[in-house]
Amino acid sequence: MTRARYLRHSALEKLREAVPENLAAYHSGDFNHLLVDNSLFFEGKADIDTERLSKLSGPVDGELRDAENCQACFVLMSELSPYEARDERLWAYITHTYMLEYSRKRWPIPEDQAVAVGQVRAHFFAKEQRQIERDNAASRLWWMAHLCGRVKGLDLSDSLKVFLYRTDVRASIIERPTVSQNRNLFSAIVRRLHDSYTGKKRLFERTIFRKLMQEINSVGGVQLLDAMTEEQIGSLLNRVL
């Protein structure tokens, strides 16, 4: 076990600015200087299993293995609090060190330099808070498991399976903080997705799920969703569906 490490702000910004010059390292090199130069990082309080974290498997034969890696990442970094997990300095350190191999396999670096720079900045950093839950190669795994672990009535593997089943469905949820941060609402939606997954999967159809989200937004503009009980939210979803 190793204490969680955070890049110092100056080191983070220098690394971000140097992405165009470091593309070769992102393709096939390393950033091992970050592991040994303690002037570039500081340690937090949480312990993480860096040895097993560095062995996470990237895609195999077209299978992304996101659900498996979400669970693994969450377990290996189980001491992290949500507050600590919102710090870009932590995730940028991890994607450039322990999870470098995983990150470039999961998000291959394009040959086109301009496109490659954008790809690296999206998946190896997380300048905006939304990128932490959605884009950073490491943090997205932890956050998806954290969200799915709060679903009442389903175990983590089942929640992740349906949450990761359709990219546009997942994006519709993550990009709406009123949904993803409301435990009762998020749980109710994922349970409905699970019911649909075991049936005809109609709720995963883009137009149907988008309509559901629109109706929820409409209700949220009139009623305070955070104040609704789990039973009230369940009744609301039943009416909408």
NORWO-V619340 format. One record per residue. N is the residue number from 1. RES is the residue in three letters. SS is DSSP state (2 for helix, 1 for strand, 0 for the rest). PSI is psi in degrees with one decimal (999 if undefined). Layout:
# NORWO-V619340
n:N res:RES ss:SS psi:PSI
n:N res:RES ss:SS psi:PSI
This chain:
# NORWO-V619340
n:1 res:MET ss:0 psi:145.1
n:2 res:THR ss:1 psi:142.6
n:3 res:ARG ss:1 psi:139.4
n:4 res:ALA ss:1 psi:136.0
n:5 res:ARG ss:1 psi:141.9
n:6 res:TYR ss:1 psi:131.1
n:7 res:LEU ss:1 psi:139.7
n:8 res:ARG ss:0 psi:150.9
n:9 res:HIS ss:2 psi:-43.7
n:10 res:SER ss:2 psi:-38.6
n:11 res:ALA ss:2 psi:-38.2
n:12 res:LEU ss:2 psi:-48.4
n:13 res:GLU ss:2 psi:-35.2
n:14 res:LYS ss:2 psi:-40.5
n:15 res:LEU ss:2 psi:-40.5
n:16 res:ARG ss:2 psi:-44.2
n:17 res:GLU ss:2 psi:-28.8
n:18 res:ALA ss:0 psi:8.7
n:19 res:VAL ss:0 psi:-47.6
n:20 res:PRO ss:2 psi:-38.4
n:21 res:GLU ss:2 psi:-20.8
n:22 res:ASN ss:2 psi:12.4
n:23 res:LEU ss:2 psi:-35.7
n:24 res:ALA ss:2 psi:-38.6
n:25 res:ALA ss:2 psi:-36.6
n:26 res:TYR ss:2 psi:-34.3
n:27 res:HIS ss:2 psi:-49.2
n:28 res:SER ss:2 psi:3.8
n:29 res:GLY ss:0 psi:-148.7
n:30 res:ASP ss:0 psi:173.2
n:31 res:PHE ss:0 psi:45.2
n:32 res:ASN ss:0 psi:-18.0
n:33 res:HIS ss:2 psi:-23.6
n:34 res:LEU ss:2 psi:-21.1
n:35 res:LEU ss:2 psi:-24.5
n:36 res:VAL ss:2 psi:-20.9
n:37 res:ASP ss:0 psi:97.4
n:38 res:ASN ss:0 psi:1.6
n:39 res:SER ss:0 psi:-10.6
n:40 res:LEU ss:0 psi:-9.6
n:41 res:PHE ss:1 psi:166.4
n:42 res:PHE ss:1 psi:159.4
n:43 res:GLU ss:1 psi:144.0
n:44 res:GLY ss:1 psi:-164.3
n:45 res:LYS ss:1 psi:-27.7
n:46 res:ALA ss:1 psi:143.2
n:47 res:ASP ss:1 psi:140.9
n:48 res:ILE ss:1 psi:150.6
n:49 res:ASP ss:0 psi:85.1
n:50 res:THR ss:2 psi:-29.2
n:51 res:GLU ss:2 psi:-47.3
n:52 res:ARG ss:2 psi:-30.9
n:53 res:LEU ss:2 psi:-37.3
n:54 res:SER ss:0 psi:-10.2
n:55 res:LYS ss:0 psi:7.7
n:56 res:LEU ss:0 psi:138.0
n:57 res:SER ss:0 psi:134.5
n:58 res:GLY ss:0 psi:-172.0
n:59 res:PRO ss:0 psi:142.1
n:60 res:VAL ss:1 psi:119.6
n:61 res:ASP ss:0 psi:41.8
n:62 res:GLY ss:0 psi:-8.3
n:63 res:GLU ss:1 psi:117.9
n:64 res:LEU ss:0 psi:-29.6
n:65 res:ARG ss:0 psi:31.0
n:66 res:ASP ss:2 psi:-44.0
n:67 res:ALA ss:2 psi:-44.4
n:68 res:GLU ss:2 psi:-43.9
n:69 res:ASN ss:2 psi:-30.6
n:70 res:CYS ss:2 psi:-48.8
n:71 res:GLN ss:2 psi:-43.9
n:72 res:ALA ss:2 psi:-47.1
n:73 res:CYS ss:2 psi:-42.2
n:74 res:PHE ss:2 psi:-40.3
n:75 res:VAL ss:2 psi:-43.7
n:76 res:LEU ss:2 psi:-15.0
n:77 res:MET ss:0 psi:37.9
n:78 res:SER ss:0 psi:-19.5
n:79 res:GLU ss:0 psi:-9.9
n:80 res:LEU ss:0 psi:139.2
n:81 res:SER ss:0 psi:158.0
n:82 res:PRO ss:0 psi:-34.4
n:83 res:TYR ss:0 psi:-48.0
n:84 res:GLU ss:2 psi:-33.1
n:85 res:ALA ss:2 psi:0.3
n:86 res:ARG ss:2 psi:11.6
n:87 res:ASP ss:0 psi:113.8
n:88 res:GLU ss:2 psi:-33.5
n:89 res:ARG ss:2 psi:-33.1
n:90 res:LEU ss:2 psi:-51.2
n:91 res:TRP ss:2 psi:-34.5
n:92 res:ALA ss:2 psi:-37.5
n:93 res:TYR ss:2 psi:-45.6
n:94 res:ILE ss:2 psi:-43.5
n:95 res:THR ss:2 psi:-23.0
n:96 res:HIS ss:2 psi:-4.7
n:97 res:THR ss:0 psi:-90.9
n:98 res:TYR ss:0 psi:-36.1
n:99 res:MET ss:0 psi:25.9
n:100 res:LEU ss:2 psi:-47.1
n:101 res:GLU ss:2 psi:-46.0
n:102 res:TYR ss:2 psi:-46.0
n:103 res:SER ss:2 psi:-42.5
n:104 res:ARG ss:2 psi:-17.1
n:105 res:LYS ss:2 psi:-39.4
n:106 res:ARG ss:2 psi:-34.9
n:107 res:TRP ss:0 psi:75.7
n:108 res:PRO ss:0 psi:139.4
n:109 res:ILE ss:0 psi:119.6
n:110 res:PRO ss:0 psi:159.3
n:111 res:GLU ss:0 psi:-34.9
n:112 res:ASP ss:0 psi:122.7
n:113 res:GLN ss:2 psi:-45.6
n:114 res:ALA ss:2 psi:-43.0
n:115 res:VAL ss:2 psi:-39.5
n:116 res:ALA ss:2 psi:-41.8
n:117 res:VAL ss:2 psi:-44.6
n:118 res:GLY ss:2 psi:-40.0
n:119 res:GLN ss:2 psi:-45.0
n:120 res:VAL ss:2 psi:-46.6
n:121 res:ARG ss:2 psi:-26.4
n:122 res:ALA ss:2 psi:-41.3
n:123 res:HIS ss:2 psi:-10.6
n:124 res:PHE ss:0 psi:-10.2
n:125 res:PHE ss:0 psi:-176.0
n:126 res:ALA ss:0 psi:70.1
n:127 res:LYS ss:0 psi:-34.9
n:128 res:GLU ss:0 psi:148.7
n:129 res:GLN ss:2 psi:-37.0
n:130 res:ARG ss:2 psi:-31.8
n:131 res:GLN ss:2 psi:-27.2
n:132 res:ILE ss:2 psi:-41.4
n:133 res:GLU ss:2 psi:-22.4
n:134 res:ARG ss:2 psi:-37.6
n:135 res:ASP ss:0 psi:-43.2
n:136 res:ASN ss:0 psi:131.3
n:137 res:ALA ss:0 psi:-32.6
n:138 res:ALA ss:0 psi:-49.2
n:139 res:SER ss:2 psi:-34.2
n:140 res:ARG ss:2 psi:-34.4
n:141 res:LEU ss:2 psi:-48.3
n:142 res:TRP ss:2 psi:-44.7
n:143 res:TRP ss:2 psi:-37.2
n:144 res:MET ss:2 psi:-39.4
n:145 res:ALA ss:2 psi:-38.3
n:146 res:HIS ss:2 psi:-46.1
n:147 res:LEU ss:2 psi:-47.7
n:148 res:CYS ss:2 psi:-26.3
n:149 res:GLY ss:0 psi:-14.6
n:150 res:ARG ss:0 psi:-4.5
n:151 res:VAL ss:0 psi:123.8
n:152 res:LYS ss:0 psi:134.7
n:153 res:GLY ss:0 psi:-3.8
n:154 res:LEU ss:0 psi:145.3
n:155 res:ASP ss:0 psi:167.5
n:156 res:LEU ss:2 psi:-41.2
n:157 res:SER ss:2 psi:-40.6
n:158 res:ASP ss:2 psi:-40.2
n:159 res:SER ss:2 psi:-45.5
n:160 res:LEU ss:2 psi:-38.3
n:161 res:LYS ss:2 psi:-45.3
n:162 res:VAL ss:2 psi:-32.8
n:163 res:PHE ss:2 psi:-33.4
n:164 res:LEU ss:0 psi:-0.2
n:165 res:TYR ss:0 psi:-40.3
n:166 res:ARG ss:0 psi:124.7
n:167 res:THR ss:2 psi:-43.4
n:168 res:ASP ss:2 psi:-32.9
n:169 res:VAL ss:2 psi:-47.4
n:170 res:ARG ss:2 psi:-44.2
n:171 res:ALA ss:2 psi:-39.3
n:172 res:SER ss:2 psi:-32.0
n:173 res:ILE ss:2 psi:-50.0
n:174 res:ILE ss:2 psi:-36.4
n:175 res:GLU ss:0 psi:1.8
n:176 res:ARG ss:0 psi:93.9
n:177 res:PRO ss:2 psi:-30.6
n:178 res:THR ss:2 psi:-22.4
n:179 res:VAL ss:2 psi:-53.6
n:180 res:SER ss:2 psi:-28.5
n:181 res:GLN ss:0 psi:-7.7
n:182 res:ASN ss:0 psi:105.5
n:183 res:ARG ss:2 psi:-44.4
n:184 res:ASN ss:2 psi:-43.0
n:185 res:LEU ss:2 psi:-45.4
n:186 res:PHE ss:2 psi:-45.1
n:187 res:SER ss:2 psi:-44.0
n:188 res:ALA ss:2 psi:-41.3
n:189 res:ILE ss:2 psi:-45.6
n:190 res:VAL ss:2 psi:-37.5
n:191 res:ARG ss:2 psi:-39.1
n:192 res:ARG ss:2 psi:-38.2
n:193 res:LEU ss:2 psi:-39.2
n:194 res:HIS ss:2 psi:-42.1
n:195 res:ASP ss:2 psi:-42.1
n:196 res:SER ss:2 psi:-36.5
n:197 res:TYR ss:2 psi:-37.3
n:198 res:THR ss:0 psi:-4.2
n:199 res:GLY ss:0 psi:-123.1
n:200 res:LYS ss:0 psi:-2.2
n:201 res:LYS ss:0 psi:25.8
n:202 res:ARG ss:2 psi:-32.2
n:203 res:LEU ss:2 psi:-17.9
n:204 res:PHE ss:2 psi:-7.7
n:205 res:GLU ss:0 psi:135.5
n:206 res:ARG ss:2 psi:-47.8
n:207 res:THR ss:2 psi:-37.4
n:208 res:ILE ss:2 psi:-45.3
n:209 res:PHE ss:2 psi:-36.5
n:210 res:ARG ss:2 psi:-40.1
n:211 res:LYS ss:2 psi:-39.9
n:212 res:LEU ss:2 psi:-45.8
n:213 res:MET ss:2 psi:-37.2
n:214 res:GLN ss:2 psi:-41.7
n:215 res:GLU ss:2 psi:-39.0
n:216 res:ILE ss:2 psi:-42.8
n:217 res:ASN ss:2 psi:-39.0
n:218 res:SER ss:2 psi:-44.7
n:219 res:VAL ss:2 psi:-40.2
n:220 res:GLY ss:2 psi:-24.1
n:221 res:GLY ss:0 psi:-16.1
n:222 res:VAL ss:0 psi:-41.9
n:223 res:GLN ss:0 psi:153.1
n:224 res:LEU ss:0 psi:101.5
n:225 res:LEU ss:2 psi:-34.1
n:226 res:ASP ss:2 psi:-23.7
n:227 res:ALA ss:2 psi:-6.4
n:228 res:MET ss:0 psi:142.4
n:229 res:THR ss:0 psi:169.0
n:230 res:GLU ss:2 psi:-38.6
n:231 res:GLU ss:2 psi:-40.6
n:232 res:GLN ss:2 psi:-40.9
n:233 res:ILE ss:2 psi:-40.0
n:234 res:GLY ss:2 psi:-42.5
n:235 res:SER ss:2 psi:-40.0
n:236 res:LEU ss:2 psi:-47.9
n:237 res:LEU ss:2 psi:-37.0
n:238 res:ASN ss:2 psi:-41.5
n:239 res:ARG ss:2 psi:-44.8
n:240 res:VAL ss:2 psi:-44.8
n:241 res:LEU ss:0 psi:999
